[in-house]
Amino acid sequence: MSDAYDVVVIGGGPAGYPAAIRAAQNKLTVACIDEWKNRDGSYAFGGTCLNAGCIPSKALLESSELYVRAKEEFGTHGVKLGSIELDLAQMQKRRASIVKTMTGGIGALFKANGVVGISGHGRLLPGNQVLVKASDGSEKTLQAKDVILASGSAPIRLSTVPHDGELIVDSWDALEFDAVPRRLGVIGAGVIGLELGSVWRRLGSEVTVLEALPELLTFADQTIAKEAQRHFKKQGLDIKLGAKVARAVVKGSAVDVTYSDAQGEHTLQVDKLVAAVGRRPFTQDLLAEGTGVALDPRGFIQVDEHCRTGAAHVWAVGDVVRGPMLAHKGKEEGVMVADLIAGHYGDLNYKVIPSVIYTAPEIAWVGQTEEQVKASGRPYKVGVFPFAASGRARAMEAGQGMAKVIAAKDDDEVLGVHVIGPLAGELIAEAVLAMEYSASTEDIQRTIHAHPTLSEAIHEAALAADKKAIDAINR
Ligand SMILES: Cc1cc2nc3c(=O)[nH]c(=O)nc-3n(C[C@H](O)[C@H](O)[C@H](O)COP(=O)(O)OP(=O)(O)OC[C@H]3O[C@@H](n4cnc5c(N)ncnc54)[C@H](O)[C@@H]3O)c2cc1C
C-alpha cells in the first residue's frame, strides 16, 4: 500500500466517512483515519452519531416508546396483552447490535468504494502530511494532495459537575445504563437532554430536567415549543426552567445537585445525573505547529462557506466547524468538499437544514420560526393544521400536535415549516424539498397528497395559510 493519497480524511463520523466515499467515487485515492474506541476496546468507524449519538439514542427511543404504548395504548386498539415487563438487558442488546451492524456497514462501504480505512490517530503536519499512529502501535506519515479534517465534537464538561462515568455521566454513558435509575437528573433541556430524559422516563425513572434558560426550546418556533412543553409535562418529565446548576456532589450512591431559580437555592437528590449542556469542537492533538489551520475563539476550525480552511488544500467539515451540530449537515459538507476537490460543482444551502427532536410527539422544522420572520419585518401569513383533524393520525392513535407553515405575504414563498406530531422527522422532508426549490404555499397546495396520510397535514397547513383548508376550520 502506497503512503501517498489524493485525499486523506481525519475522522470517520457522518461528516468524514461520506467525504471519503464520495472522493473515491470521484476516482481519487482515499484513506480515512478514525480513532473511535468503544467501551469493549474495539475500534469503529461512524463517530459519535453511529456509536454514541443518533443511532443508539433512536434505538432506545423506539424501544421505550413501544413499551409505553404497549402499556398505555394497545388496550385502546383492542389489543389485550398479559402483564408487560421491561427487559432492559434485551433492549440494550438490541441497541448495541444495531450500532454494530451500522458501524460495520461503513467498513463494507469503504471496501466497495476502494477507501482505505485506518483505525488510529491522525495528526496534520505542515505540507499536507498526516502522521498516523495506528491502533496496532505502528506509525507512518501519509502524503496527501488534499486533507479533510472531520474530527467532530465532544461533550462539554462543567468543572462544577465532575464527570465520573458512574453517577455523573454524559450522553454516551446515559445510553448504556444497565438498570433504570429511580431518580434521574438531566442538566440541559436541549435536544439531547430531552431525548435521553424521555427514554428513561418511559422506562420508569422520575426525571427532573434542569434548564438555565427561562423558556423551553428557545431555538424552535414558540407555538411548537409551548405545545411540546404541555406534552412533556403530561408524560411526567419535570422540566424546571430558569434553574441554574451551581454544583453537583456525589454523596454515597446518590448525587446532590444544587441549583438556583427565581425562588432561591434548592438541592435535588438523584441516583444518576446526566450533563447534557452542549458539545464543543474536538481538535485535540489534531494540528501540528505550522499547518496554517486556524481556530476561532470558540475552538471551531475556521472555514469559508465551502469548508476551506486558511491552509491550501486543507478542508474541514462537520461538528468541528461552524453551523448546527447535526449529522446530515456534516454529511452534506463532506460530500460537497469531496466534489470540489475533484473539480466538480459543490455547494450547500445552509438556510434549509432540517432539525428533528425525536421525542413523542416528534418535533421537526426547517427554515425560519415565526419569531424570526416577525423580527425580520417581512409581512407573513401562517397556516396551521392540527393532527386531531387527520384521519391517518387518528387511526394511529396519534392525533396530537400540528403542522405549521409560514410564508411571505408578498410572493407566497415558504419561509418556514414546523411540525409537532407523529413522524414529524419524516414529514419535514417534503418541506425541505419544497424550500430547496423555493416553493410557494401554492406549489404545496396544488401538489396531490395521498389520502389518508400524515403528509396531508402539511398540505392542509399550506392551504390554511390562505384560509383554504378543507379539513379544518380556517381562522
Ligand atoms: C446523544 C446524541 C444524539 C444525537 N442525535 C442526533 C440526531 O438524531 N441527528 C443528528 O443529526 N445529529 C445527532 N447528534 C449529533 C451528531 O452525532 C453529530 O452532529 C455528528 O456525529 C457529527 O459528525 P462528525 O463526523 O462531524 O463528528 P463525529 O461524529 O464526532 O466523528 C468524528 C470522528 O473523528 C474521530 N477523530 C477525532 N479526532 C481524530 C484524530 N485526530 N484522528 C483520528 N480520528 C479522530 C472521532 O473519534 C470520531 O470518530 C447526536 C449527538 C448525540 C451526542
The ligand as an SDF file (V2000), in Angstrom:
LIG
                    3D

 53 58  0  0  0  0  0  0  0  0999 V2000
  -26.8390   11.5410   22.1770 C   0  0  0  0  0  0  0  0  0  0  0  0
  -26.7210   12.2120   20.8300 C   0  0  0  0  0  0  0  0  0  0  0  0
  -27.7400   12.1090   19.9230 C   0  0  0  0  0  0  0  0  0  0  0  0
  -27.6420   12.7190   18.6730 C   0  0  0  0  0  0  0  0  0  0  0  0
  -28.6710   12.5820   17.8060 N   0  0  0  0  0  0  0  0  0  0  0  0
  -28.6010   13.1730   16.5880 C   0  0  0  0  0  0  0  0  0  0  0  0
  -29.6290   13.0060   15.6400 C   0  0  0  0  0  0  0  0  0  0  0  0
  -30.6380   12.3370   15.9030 O   0  0  0  0  0  0  0  0  0  0  0  0
  -29.4960   13.5960   14.4270 N   0  0  0  0  0  0  0  0  0  0  0  0
  -28.3940   14.3500   14.1150 C   0  0  0  0  0  0  0  0  0  0  0  0
  -28.3280   14.8930   13.0050 O   0  0  0  0  0  0  0  0  0  0  0  0
  -27.3920   14.5170   14.9970 N   0  0  0  0  0  0  0  0  0  0  0  0
  -27.4610   13.9390   16.2130 C   0  0  0  0  0  0  0  0  0  0  0  0
  -26.4190   14.0760   17.0930 N   0  0  0  0  0  0  0  0  0  0  0  0
  -25.2600   14.8730   16.6800 C   0  0  0  0  0  0  0  0  0  0  0  0
  -24.3690   14.0500   15.7480 C   0  0  0  0  0  0  0  0  0  0  0  0
  -23.9490   12.9140   16.4340 O   0  0  0  0  0  0  0  0  0  0  0  0
  -23.1830   14.8850   15.2920 C   0  0  0  0  0  0  0  0  0  0  0  0
  -23.6370   16.0720   14.6930 O   0  0  0  0  0  0  0  0  0  0  0  0
  -22.3470   14.1160   14.2880 C   0  0  0  0  0  0  0  0  0  0  0  0
  -21.8790   12.9070   14.8370 O   0  0  0  0  0  0  0  0  0  0  0  0
  -21.1560   14.9550   13.8250 C   0  0  0  0  0  0  0  0  0  0  0  0
  -20.4300   14.2580   12.8880 O   0  0  0  0  0  0  0  0  0  0  0  0
  -18.8590   14.4840   12.6850 P   0  0  0  0  0  0  0  0  0  0  0  0
  -18.4350   13.4880   11.6910 O   0  0  0  0  0  0  0  0  0  0  0  0
  -18.6090   15.9170   12.4490 O   0  0  0  0  0  0  0  0  0  0  0  0
  -18.2050   14.1580   14.1060 O   0  0  0  0  0  0  0  0  0  0  0  0
  -18.1860   12.8350   14.9880 P   0  0  0  0  0  0  0  0  0  0  0  0
  -19.3890   12.0280   14.7680 O   0  0  0  0  0  0  0  0  0  0  0  0
  -17.8930   13.3000   16.3720 O   0  0  0  0  0  0  0  0  0  0  0  0
  -16.9800   11.9920   14.4040 O   0  0  0  0  0  0  0  0  0  0  0  0
  -15.6690   12.4180   14.4900 C   0  0  0  0  0  0  0  0  0  0  0  0
  -14.7810   11.2040   14.4590 C   0  0  0  0  0  0  0  0  0  0  0  0
  -13.4370   11.6380   14.3360 O   0  0  0  0  0  0  0  0  0  0  0  0
  -12.6180   10.8710   15.1810 C   0  0  0  0  0  0  0  0  0  0  0  0
  -11.4140   11.6560   15.4580 N   0  0  0  0  0  0  0  0  0  0  0  0
  -11.3270   12.8540   16.0850 C   0  0  0  0  0  0  0  0  0  0  0  0
  -10.0420   13.2980   16.0790 N   0  0  0  0  0  0  0  0  0  0  0  0
   -9.3320   12.3500   15.4290 C   0  0  0  0  0  0  0  0  0  0  0  0
   -7.9620   12.2240   15.0900 C   0  0  0  0  0  0  0  0  0  0  0  0
   -7.0960   13.1950   15.3840 N   0  0  0  0  0  0  0  0  0  0  0  0
   -7.5620   11.1050   14.4460 N   0  0  0  0  0  0  0  0  0  0  0  0
   -8.4620   10.1310   14.1150 C   0  0  0  0  0  0  0  0  0  0  0  0
   -9.7510   10.2110   14.3990 N   0  0  0  0  0  0  0  0  0  0  0  0
  -10.1830   11.3000   15.0420 C   0  0  0  0  0  0  0  0  0  0  0  0
  -13.5020   10.6350   16.3970 C   0  0  0  0  0  0  0  0  0  0  0  0
  -13.0460    9.5130   17.1390 O   0  0  0  0  0  0  0  0  0  0  0  0
  -14.8470   10.3790   15.7310 C   0  0  0  0  0  0  0  0  0  0  0  0
  -15.0000    9.0330   15.4120 O   0  0  0  0  0  0  0  0  0  0  0  0
  -26.4870   13.4580   18.3330 C   0  0  0  0  0  0  0  0  0  0  0  0
  -25.4280   13.5490   19.2500 C   0  0  0  0  0  0  0  0  0  0  0  0
  -25.5390   12.9300   20.4760 C   0  0  0  0  0  0  0  0  0  0  0  0
  -24.3800   13.0300   21.4310 C   0  0  0  0  0  0  0  0  0  0  0  0
  1  2  1  0
  2  3  1  0
  2 52  2  0
  3  4  2  0
  4  5  1  0
  4 50  1  0
  5  6  2  0
  6  7  1  0
  6 13  1  0
  7  8  2  0
  7  9  1  0
  9 10  1  0
 10 11  2  0
 10 12  1  0
 12 13  2  0
 13 14  1  0
 14 15  1  0
 14 50  1  0
 15 16  1  0
 16 17  1  0
 16 18  1  0
 18 19  1  0
 18 20  1  0
 20 21  1  0
 20 22  1  0
 22 23  1  0
 23 24  1  0
 24 25  2  0
 24 26  1  0
 24 27  1  0
 27 28  1  0
 28 29  2  0
 28 30  1  0
 28 31  1  0
 31 32  1  0
 32 33  1  0
 33 34  1  0
 33 48  1  0
 34 35  1  0
 35 36  1  0
 35 46  1  0
 36 37  1  0
 36 45  1  0
 37 38  2  0
 38 39  1  0
 39 40  1  0
 39 45  2  0
 40 41  1  0
 40 42  2  0
 42 43  1  0
 43 44  2  0
 44 45  1  0
 46 47  1  0
 46 48  1  0
 48 49  1  0
 50 51  2  0
 51 52  1  0
 52 53  1  0
M  END
$$$$
